[in-house]
Amino acid sequence: MVKEEETLLFIIDLGRLLDDYRKCPYESVKKSIYEDILLIGCVIHPDHDEIPLGRSEE
């Protein structure tokens, strides 16, 4: 179980990753960033079943 303070750190990192994803010109790097975004999303909200794991087209 993730503590509330840890969740805040993950949310900050998620914001940075989203910004990096938006600015990144390289599709291969964007794919890696997207996978990291999904992983952090799973940590923040582990019971959420609608996270599209393995989909990097977005």
Summary of the structure (lengths in Angstrom):
residues: 58
radius of gyration: 11.9
end to end distance: 28.6
largest distance: 35.4
contacts: 117
relative contact order: 0.15
helix: 66%
strand: 0%
